[in-house]
């Protein structure tokens, strides 16, 4: 491997807008990274995800292929 061509890989504190904090390792050049959505507040991971059914497409699919 060539010396001096790889980015610096260090610990970064990630701060979500919901207030959740965690530490990870990254090549991000600052010590703190601010994000809007994390696994603690994302609807998919919290179980609050809602299916948007426009024109009955989900029901039509379930009738054709579901049991």
PDB file of N, CA, C and O in Angstrom:
ATOM      1  N   UNK A   1       0.840  -1.185   0.000  1.00  0.00           N
ATOM      2  CA  UNK A   1       0.000   0.000   0.000  1.00  0.00           C
ATOM      3  C   UNK A   1       0.881   1.242   0.000  1.00  0.00           C
ATOM      4  O   UNK A   1       1.943   1.276   0.621  1.00  0.00           O
ATOM      5  N   UNK A   2       0.417   2.247  -0.703  1.00  0.00           N
ATOM      6  CA  UNK A   2       1.150   3.499  -0.743  1.00  0.00           C
ATOM      7  C   UNK A   2       0.890   4.287   0.535  1.00  0.00           C
ATOM      8  O   UNK A   2      -0.224   4.290   1.058  1.00  0.00           O
ATOM      9  N   UNK A   3       1.897   4.934   1.018  1.00  0.00           N
ATOM     10  CA  UNK A   3       1.768   5.746   2.231  1.00  0.00           C
ATOM     11  C   UNK A   3       1.254   7.132   1.884  1.00  0.00           C
ATOM     12  O   UNK A   3       1.634   7.697   0.858  1.00  0.00           O
ATOM     13  N   UNK A   4       0.396   7.682   2.728  1.00  0.00           N
ATOM     14  CA  UNK A   4      -0.060   9.055   2.566  1.00  0.00           C
ATOM     15  C   UNK A   4      -1.240   9.264   1.633  1.00  0.00           C
ATOM     16  O   UNK A   4      -1.630  10.410   1.409  1.00  0.00           O
ATOM     17  N   UNK A   5      -1.834   8.192   1.072  1.00  0.00           N
ATOM     18  CA  UNK A   5      -2.962   8.399   0.155  1.00  0.00           C
ATOM     19  C   UNK A   5      -4.301   8.053   0.791  1.00  0.00           C
ATOM     20  O   UNK A   5      -5.350   8.358   0.223  1.00  0.00           O
ATOM     21  N   UNK A   6      -4.282   7.418   1.966  1.00  0.00           N
ATOM     22  CA  UNK A   6      -5.513   6.992   2.609  1.00  0.00           C
ATOM     23  C   UNK A   6      -6.035   8.081   3.549  1.00  0.00           C
ATOM     24  O   UNK A   6      -5.252   8.758   4.215  1.00  0.00           O
ATOM     25  N   UNK A   7      -7.372   8.249   3.602  1.00  0.00           N
ATOM     26  CA  UNK A   7      -7.931   9.269   4.498  1.00  0.00           C
ATOM     27  C   UNK A   7      -7.788   8.855   5.961  1.00  0.00           C
ATOM     28  O   UNK A   7      -7.655   7.673   6.277  1.00  0.00           O
ATOM     29  N   UNK A   8      -7.818   9.836   6.830  1.00  0.00           N
ATOM     30  CA  UNK A   8      -7.717   9.606   8.259  1.00  0.00           C
ATOM     31  C   UNK A   8      -9.001   8.944   8.756  1.00  0.00           C
ATOM     32  O   UNK A   8     -10.091   9.463   8.516  1.00  0.00           O
ATOM     33  N   UNK A   9      -8.891   7.816   9.437  1.00  0.00           N
ATOM     34  CA  UNK A   9     -10.035   7.054   9.937  1.00  0.00           C
ATOM     35  C   UNK A   9     -10.046   7.171  11.456  1.00  0.00           C
ATOM     36  O   UNK A   9      -9.185   6.603  12.128  1.00  0.00           O
ATOM     37  N   UNK A  10     -11.014   7.901  12.002  1.00  0.00           N
ATOM     38  CA  UNK A  10     -11.028   8.165  13.437  1.00  0.00           C
ATOM     39  C   UNK A  10     -12.455   8.104  13.984  1.00  0.00           C
ATOM     40  O   UNK A  10     -13.412   7.962  13.223  1.00  0.00           O
ATOM     41  N   UNK A  11     -12.589   8.213  15.312  1.00  0.00           N
ATOM     42  CA  UNK A  11     -13.903   8.173  15.941  1.00  0.00           C
ATOM     43  C   UNK A  11     -14.646   9.485  15.720  1.00  0.00           C
ATOM     44  O   UNK A  11     -14.063  10.565  15.818  1.00  0.00           O
ATOM     45  N   UNK A  12     -15.944   9.379  15.420  1.00  0.00           N
ATOM     46  CA  UNK A  12     -16.802  10.532  15.173  1.00  0.00           C
ATOM     47  C   UNK A  12     -18.063  10.369  16.012  1.00  0.00           C
ATOM     48  O   UNK A  12     -18.663   9.294  16.038  1.00  0.00           O
ATOM     49  N   UNK A  13     -18.461  11.431  16.693  1.00  0.00           N
ATOM     50  CA  UNK A  13     -19.701  11.416  17.466  1.00  0.00           C
ATOM     51  C   UNK A  13     -20.842  11.817  16.530  1.00  0.00           C
ATOM     52  O   UNK A  13     -20.796  12.878  15.907  1.00  0.00           O
ATOM     53  N   UNK A  14     -21.871  10.960  16.433  1.00  0.00           N
ATOM     54  CA  UNK A  14     -23.019  11.221  15.570  1.00  0.00           C
ATOM     55  C   UNK A  14     -24.163  11.706  16.455  1.00  0.00           C
ATOM     56  O   UNK A  14     -24.514  11.057  17.440  1.00  0.00           O
ATOM     57  N   UNK A  15     -24.743  12.860  16.094  1.00  0.00           N
ATOM     58  CA  UNK A  15     -25.832  13.462  16.863  1.00  0.00           C
ATOM     59  C   UNK A  15     -27.043  13.570  15.951  1.00  0.00           C
ATOM     60  O   UNK A  15     -26.983  14.208  14.900  1.00  0.00           O
ATOM     61  N   UNK A  16     -28.160  12.935  16.359  1.00  0.00           N
ATOM     62  CA  UNK A  16     -29.390  12.977  15.583  1.00  0.00           C
ATOM     63  C   UNK A  16     -30.257  14.133  16.079  1.00  0.00           C
ATOM     64  O   UNK A  16     -30.097  14.602  17.205  1.00  0.00           O
ATOM     65  N   UNK A  17     -31.173  14.583  15.229  1.00  0.00           N
ATOM     66  CA  UNK A  17     -32.067  15.670  15.614  1.00  0.00           C
ATOM     67  C   UNK A  17     -33.052  15.240  16.696  1.00  0.00           C
ATOM     68  O   UNK A  17     -33.631  16.094  17.366  1.00  0.00           O
ATOM     69  N   UNK A  18     -33.257  13.922  16.884  1.00  0.00           N
ATOM     70  CA  UNK A  18     -34.152  13.433  17.938  1.00  0.00           C
ATOM     71  C   UNK A  18     -33.470  13.422  19.296  1.00  0.00           C
ATOM     72  O   UNK A  18     -34.131  13.213  20.313  1.00  0.00           O
ATOM     73  N   UNK A  19     -32.154  13.644  19.332  1.00  0.00           N
ATOM     74  CA  UNK A  19     -31.419  13.668  20.588  1.00  0.00           C
ATOM     75  C   UNK A  19     -30.560  12.441  20.815  1.00  0.00           C
ATOM     76  O   UNK A  19     -29.803  12.396  21.785  1.00  0.00           O
ATOM     77  N   UNK A  20     -30.655  11.459  19.962  1.00  0.00           N
ATOM     78  CA  UNK A  20     -29.861  10.242  20.096  1.00  0.00           C
ATOM     79  C   UNK A  20     -28.405  10.525  19.711  1.00  0.00           C
ATOM     80  O   UNK A  20     -28.143  11.205  18.719  1.00  0.00           O
ATOM     81  N   UNK A  21     -27.465  10.003  20.498  1.00  0.00           N
ATOM     82  CA  UNK A  21     -26.034  10.157  20.229  1.00  0.00           C
ATOM     83  C   UNK A  21     -25.388   8.789  20.196  1.00  0.00           C
ATOM     84  O   UNK A  21     -25.766   7.904  20.963  1.00  0.00           O
ATOM     85  N   UNK A  22     -24.408   8.603  19.309  1.00  0.00           N
ATOM     86  CA  UNK A  22     -23.594   7.400  19.326  1.00  0.00           C
ATOM     87  C   UNK A  22     -22.255   7.709  18.683  1.00  0.00           C
ATOM     88  O   UNK A  22     -22.108   8.697  17.964  1.00  0.00           O
ATOM     89  N   UNK A  23     -21.286   6.855  18.951  1.00  0.00           N
ATOM     90  CA  UNK A  23     -19.930   7.046  18.441  1.00  0.00           C
ATOM     91  C   UNK A  23     -19.640   5.945  17.435  1.00  0.00           C
ATOM     92  O   UNK A  23     -19.929   4.773  17.676  1.00  0.00           O
ATOM     93  N   UNK A  24     -19.071   6.334  16.314  1.00  0.00           N
ATOM     94  CA  UNK A  24     -18.682   5.388  15.279  1.00  0.00           C
ATOM     95  C   UNK A  24     -17.339   5.834  14.712  1.00  0.00           C
ATOM     96  O   UNK A  24     -16.796   6.861  15.120  1.00  0.00           O
ATOM     97  N   UNK A  25     -16.819   5.076  13.793  1.00  0.00           N
ATOM     98  CA  UNK A  25     -15.563   5.451  13.142  1.00  0.00           C
ATOM     99  C   UNK A  25     -15.862   5.830  11.701  1.00  0.00           C
ATOM    100  O   UNK A  25     -16.679   5.192  11.038  1.00  0.00           O
ATOM    101  N   UNK A  26     -15.189   6.883  11.218  1.00  0.00           N
ATOM    102  CA  UNK A  26     -15.470   7.388   9.887  1.00  0.00           C
ATOM    103  C   UNK A  26     -14.274   8.153   9.347  1.00  0.00           C
ATOM    104  O   UNK A  26     -13.330   8.463  10.073  1.00  0.00           O
ATOM    105  N   UNK A  27     -14.338   8.451   8.051  1.00  0.00           N
ATOM    106  CA  UNK A  27     -13.329   9.308   7.429  1.00  0.00           C
ATOM    107  C   UNK A  27     -13.797  10.753   7.362  1.00  0.00           C
ATOM    108  O   UNK A  27     -13.125  11.600   6.772  1.00  0.00           O
ATOM    109  N   UNK A  28     -14.967  11.041   7.975  1.00  0.00           N
ATOM    110  CA  UNK A  28     -15.485  12.409   8.033  1.00  0.00           C
ATOM    111  C   UNK A  28     -14.466  13.283   8.751  1.00  0.00           C
ATOM    112  O   UNK A  28     -13.946  12.888   9.794  1.00  0.00           O
ATOM    113  N   UNK A  29     -14.171  14.467   8.212  1.00  0.00           N
ATOM    114  CA  UNK A  29     -13.051  15.252   8.710  1.00  0.00           C
ATOM    115  C   UNK A  29     -13.312  16.009  10.015  1.00  0.00           C
ATOM    116  O   UNK A  29     -12.368  16.542  10.600  1.00  0.00           O
ATOM    117  N   UNK A  30     -14.554  16.075  10.490  1.00  0.00           N
ATOM    118  CA  UNK A  30     -14.855  16.767  11.742  1.00  0.00           C
ATOM    119  C   UNK A  30     -15.103  15.746  12.848  1.00  0.00           C
ATOM    120  O   UNK A  30     -15.264  14.557  12.573  1.00  0.00           O
ATOM    121  N   UNK A  31     -15.134  16.208  14.102  1.00  0.00           N
ATOM    122  CA  UNK A  31     -15.315  15.310  15.237  1.00  0.00           C
ATOM    123  C   UNK A  31     -16.772  15.012  15.541  1.00  0.00           C
ATOM    124  O   UNK A  31     -17.061  14.076  16.287  1.00  0.00           O
ATOM    125  N   UNK A  32     -17.707  15.789  14.979  1.00  0.00           N
ATOM    126  CA  UNK A  32     -19.119  15.595  15.258  1.00  0.00           C
ATOM    127  C   UNK A  32     -19.913  15.680  13.961  1.00  0.00           C
ATOM    128  O   UNK A  32     -19.702  16.587  13.156  1.00  0.00           O
ATOM    129  N   UNK A  33     -20.825  14.734  13.761  1.00  0.00           N
ATOM    130  CA  UNK A  33     -21.646  14.668  12.568  1.00  0.00           C
ATOM    131  C   UNK A  33     -23.106  14.787  12.974  1.00  0.00           C
ATOM    132  O   UNK A  33     -23.577  14.002  13.797  1.00  0.00           O
ATOM    133  N   UNK A  34     -23.835  15.751  12.415  1.00  0.00           N
ATOM    134  CA  UNK A  34     -25.243  15.968  12.729  1.00  0.00           C
ATOM    135  C   UNK A  34     -26.095  15.369  11.619  1.00  0.00           C
ATOM    136  O   UNK A  34     -25.905  15.665  10.439  1.00  0.00           O
ATOM    137  N   UNK A  35     -27.053  14.508  12.023  1.00  0.00           N
ATOM    138  CA  UNK A  35     -27.945  13.861  11.065  1.00  0.00           C
ATOM    139  C   UNK A  35     -29.388  14.151  11.446  1.00  0.00           C
ATOM    140  O   UNK A  35     -29.659  14.578  12.568  1.00  0.00           O
ATOM    141  N   UNK A  36     -30.320  13.920  10.519  1.00  0.00           N
ATOM    142  CA  UNK A  36     -31.731  14.205  10.768  1.00  0.00           C
ATOM    143  C   UNK A  36     -32.511  12.971  11.208  1.00  0.00           C
ATOM    144  O   UNK A  36     -33.458  13.090  11.984  1.00  0.00           O
ATOM    145  N   UNK A  37     -32.130  11.787  10.727  1.00  0.00           N
ATOM    146  CA  UNK A  37     -32.862  10.558  11.026  1.00  0.00           C
ATOM    147  C   UNK A  37     -31.867   9.466  11.391  1.00  0.00           C
ATOM    148  O   UNK A  37     -30.867   9.272  10.701  1.00  0.00           O
ATOM    149  N   UNK A  38     -32.147   8.750  12.484  1.00  0.00           N
ATOM    150  CA  UNK A  38     -31.315   7.625  12.893  1.00  0.00           C
ATOM    151  C   UNK A  38     -32.211   6.410  13.134  1.00  0.00           C
ATOM    152  O   UNK A  38     -33.422   6.485  12.926  1.00  0.00           O
ATOM    153  N   UNK A  39     -31.636   5.313  13.563  1.00  0.00           N
ATOM    154  CA  UNK A  39     -32.419   4.097  13.781  1.00  0.00           C
ATOM    155  C   UNK A  39     -33.359   4.224  14.976  1.00  0.00           C
ATOM    156  O   UNK A  39     -34.302   3.441  15.096  1.00  0.00           O
ATOM    157  N   UNK A  40     -33.124   5.190  15.860  1.00  0.00           N
ATOM    158  CA  UNK A  40     -33.997   5.376  17.022  1.00  0.00           C
ATOM    159  C   UNK A  40     -35.271   6.135  16.666  1.00  0.00           C
ATOM    160  O   UNK A  40     -36.273   6.005  17.369  1.00  0.00           O
ATOM    161  N   UNK A  41     -35.258   6.922  15.595  1.00  0.00           N
ATOM    162  CA  UNK A  41     -36.431   7.731  15.266  1.00  0.00           C
ATOM    163  C   UNK A  41     -36.989   7.455  13.862  1.00  0.00           C
ATOM    164  O   UNK A  41     -38.015   8.027  13.494  1.00  0.00           O
ATOM    165  N   UNK A  42     -36.342   6.596  13.078  1.00  0.00           N
ATOM    166  CA  UNK A  42     -36.833   6.299  11.737  1.00  0.00           C
ATOM    167  C   UNK A  42     -38.101   5.450  11.828  1.00  0.00           C
ATOM    168  O   UNK A  42     -38.121   4.476  12.582  1.00  0.00           O
ATOM    169  N   UNK A  43     -39.149   5.782  11.092  1.00  0.00           N
ATOM    170  CA  UNK A  43     -40.413   5.032  11.182  1.00  0.00           C
ATOM    171  C   UNK A  43     -40.292   3.545  10.871  1.00  0.00           C
ATOM    172  O   UNK A  43     -41.039   2.748  11.439  1.00  0.00           O
ATOM    173  N   UNK A  44     -39.400   3.152  10.012  1.00  0.00           N
ATOM    174  CA  UNK A  44     -39.240   1.733   9.682  1.00  0.00           C
ATOM    175  C   UNK A  44     -38.755   0.948  10.894  1.00  0.00           C
ATOM    176  O   UNK A  44     -39.242  -0.154  11.149  1.00  0.00           O
ATOM    177  N   UNK A  45     -37.801   1.500  11.645  1.00  0.00           N
ATOM    178  CA  UNK A  45     -37.234   0.795  12.785  1.00  0.00           C
ATOM    179  C   UNK A  45     -38.095   0.914  14.040  1.00  0.00           C
ATOM    180  O   UNK A  45     -38.013   0.054  14.917  1.00  0.00           O
ATOM    181  N   UNK A  46     -38.913   1.950  14.148  1.00  0.00           N
ATOM    182  CA  UNK A  46     -39.752   2.130  15.332  1.00  0.00           C
ATOM    183  C   UNK A  46     -41.105   1.442  15.179  1.00  0.00           C
ATOM    184  O   UNK A  46     -41.859   1.361  16.149  1.00  0.00           O
ATOM    185  N   UNK A  47     -41.429   0.948  13.993  1.00  0.00           N
ATOM    186  CA  UNK A  47     -42.687   0.256  13.776  1.00  0.00           C
ATOM    187  C   UNK A  47     -43.843   1.183  13.488  1.00  0.00           C
ATOM    188  O   UNK A  47     -44.994   0.752  13.553  1.00  0.00           O
ATOM    189  N   UNK A  48     -43.590   2.427  13.175  1.00  0.00           N
ATOM    190  CA  UNK A  48     -44.634   3.399  12.899  1.00  0.00           C
ATOM    191  C   UNK A  48     -44.772   3.687  11.409  1.00  0.00           C
ATOM    192  O   UNK A  48     -45.394   4.674  11.018  1.00  0.00           O
ATOM    193  N   UNK A  49     -44.196   2.830  10.585  1.00  0.00           N
ATOM    194  CA  UNK A  49     -44.242   3.043   9.143  1.00  0.00           C
ATOM    195  C   UNK A  49     -45.665   2.835   8.639  1.00  0.00           C
ATOM    196  O   UNK A  49     -46.340   1.882   9.028  1.00  0.00           O
ATOM    197  N   UNK A  50     -46.103   3.718   7.789  1.00  0.00           N
ATOM    198  CA  UNK A  50     -47.435   3.631   7.212  1.00  0.00           C
ATOM    199  C   UNK A  50     -47.297   3.450   5.709  1.00  0.00           C
ATOM    200  O   UNK A  50     -46.493   4.123   5.063  1.00  0.00           O
ATOM    201  N   UNK A  51     -48.082   2.542   5.161  1.00  0.00           N
ATOM    202  CA  UNK A  51     -48.074   2.321   3.729  1.00  0.00           C
ATOM    203  C   UNK A  51     -48.986   3.338   3.064  1.00  0.00           C
ATOM    204  O   UNK A  51     -50.156   3.459   3.428  1.00  0.00           O
ATOM    205  N   UNK A  52     -48.468   4.055   2.112  1.00  0.00           N
ATOM    206  CA  UNK A  52     -49.280   5.015   1.375  1.00  0.00           C
ATOM    207  C   UNK A  52     -49.962   4.256   0.235  1.00  0.00           C
ATOM    208  O   UNK A  52     -49.307   3.813  -0.709  1.00  0.00           O
ATOM    209  N   UNK A  53     -51.269   4.116   0.333  1.00  0.00           N
ATOM    210  CA  UNK A  53     -52.014   3.366  -0.670  1.00  0.00           C
ATOM    211  C   UNK A  53     -52.752   4.349  -1.568  1.00  0.00           C
ATOM    212  O   UNK A  53     -53.782   4.908  -1.189  1.00  0.00           O
ATOM    213  N   UNK A  54     -52.213   4.548  -2.752  1.00  0.00           N
ATOM    214  CA  UNK A  54     -52.863   5.445  -3.700  1.00  0.00           C
ATOM    215  C   UNK A  54     -53.600   4.618  -4.727  1.00  0.00           C
ATOM    216  O   UNK A  54     -53.015   3.767  -5.397  1.00  0.00           O
ATOM    217  N   UNK A  55     -54.854   4.868  -4.839  1.00  0.00           N
ATOM    218  CA  UNK A  55     -55.731   4.208  -5.814  1.00  0.00           C
ATOM    219  C   UNK A  55     -55.879   2.712  -5.556  1.00  0.00           C
ATOM    220  O   UNK A  55     -56.127   1.948  -6.490  1.00  0.00           O
ATOM    221  N   UNK A  56     -55.729   2.280  -4.296  1.00  0.00           N
ATOM    222  CA  UNK A  56     -55.956   0.889  -3.950  1.00  0.00           C
ATOM    223  C   UNK A  56     -54.950  -0.097  -4.510  1.00  0.00           C
ATOM    224  O   UNK A  56     -55.281  -1.269  -4.692  1.00  0.00           O
ATOM    225  N   UNK A  57     -53.740   0.339  -4.786  1.00  0.00           N
ATOM    226  CA  UNK A  57     -52.745  -0.538  -5.396  1.00  0.00           C
ATOM    227  C   UNK A  57     -52.317  -1.671  -4.466  1.00  0.00           C
ATOM    228  O   UNK A  57     -52.118  -2.802  -4.909  1.00  0.00           O
ATOM    229  N   UNK A  58     -52.177  -1.363  -3.179  1.00  0.00           N
ATOM    230  CA  UNK A  58     -51.754  -2.399  -2.239  1.00  0.00           C
ATOM    231  C   UNK A  58     -52.830  -3.470  -2.116  1.00  0.00           C
ATOM    232  O   UNK A  58     -52.520  -4.661  -2.138  1.00  0.00           O
ATOM    233  N   UNK A  59     -54.090  -3.062  -1.988  1.00  0.00           N
ATOM    234  CA  UNK A  59     -55.183  -4.033  -1.902  1.00  0.00           C
ATOM    235  C   UNK A  59     -55.304  -4.856  -3.181  1.00  0.00           C
ATOM    236  O   UNK A  59     -55.574  -6.056  -3.126  1.00  0.00           O
ATOM    237  N   UNK A  60     -55.109  -4.223  -4.316  1.00  0.00           N
ATOM    238  CA  UNK A  60     -55.178  -4.926  -5.598  1.00  0.00           C
ATOM    239  C   UNK A  60     -54.062  -5.974  -5.691  1.00  0.00           C
ATOM    240  O   UNK A  60     -54.279  -7.083  -6.179  1.00  0.00           O
ATOM    241  N   UNK A  61     -52.876  -5.610  -5.219  1.00  0.00           N
ATOM    242  CA  UNK A  61     -51.754  -6.550  -5.224  1.00  0.00           C
ATOM    243  C   UNK A  61     -52.035  -7.716  -4.281  1.00  0.00           C
ATOM    244  O   UNK A  61     -51.793  -8.872  -4.628  1.00  0.00           O
ATOM    245  N   UNK A  62     -52.544  -7.414  -3.093  1.00  0.00           N
ATOM    246  CA  UNK A  62     -52.839  -8.487  -2.133  1.00  0.00           C
ATOM    247  C   UNK A  62     -53.944  -9.407  -2.639  1.00  0.00           C
ATOM    248  O   UNK A  62     -53.911 -10.604  -2.354  1.00  0.00           O
ATOM    249  N   UNK A  63     -54.920  -8.890  -3.379  1.00  0.00           N
ATOM    250  CA  UNK A  63     -55.968  -9.744  -3.950  1.00  0.00           C
ATOM    251  C   UNK A  63     -55.398 -10.688  -5.011  1.00  0.00           C
ATOM    252  O   UNK A  63     -55.780 -11.856  -5.087  1.00  0.00           O
ATOM    253  N   UNK A  64     -54.479 -10.166  -5.828  1.00  0.00           N
ATOM    254  CA  UNK A  64     -53.932 -10.980  -6.912  1.00  0.00           C
ATOM    255  C   UNK A  64     -52.942 -12.008  -6.423  1.00  0.00           C
ATOM    256  O   UNK A  64     -52.967 -13.151  -6.880  1.00  0.00           O
ATOM    257  N   UNK A  65     -52.059 -11.629  -5.496  1.00  0.00           N
ATOM    258  CA  UNK A  65     -50.949 -12.504  -5.124  1.00  0.00           C
ATOM    259  C   UNK A  65     -50.997 -12.973  -3.680  1.00  0.00           C
ATOM    260  O   UNK A  65     -50.300 -13.926  -3.332  1.00  0.00           O
ATOM    261  N   UNK A  66     -51.787 -12.345  -2.835  1.00  0.00           N
ATOM    262  CA  UNK A  66     -51.887 -12.752  -1.441  1.00  0.00           C
ATOM    263  C   UNK A  66     -52.857 -13.910  -1.257  1.00  0.00           C
ATOM    264  O   UNK A  66     -53.563 -14.310  -2.183  1.00  0.00           O
ATOM    265  N   UNK A  67     -52.870 -14.429  -0.054  1.00  0.00           N
ATOM    266  CA  UNK A  67     -53.785 -15.546   0.244  1.00  0.00           C
ATOM    267  C   UNK A  67     -55.011 -15.054   0.922  1.00  0.00           C
ATOM    268  O   UNK A  67     -55.894 -15.847   1.250  1.00  0.00           O
TER     269      UNK A  67
END
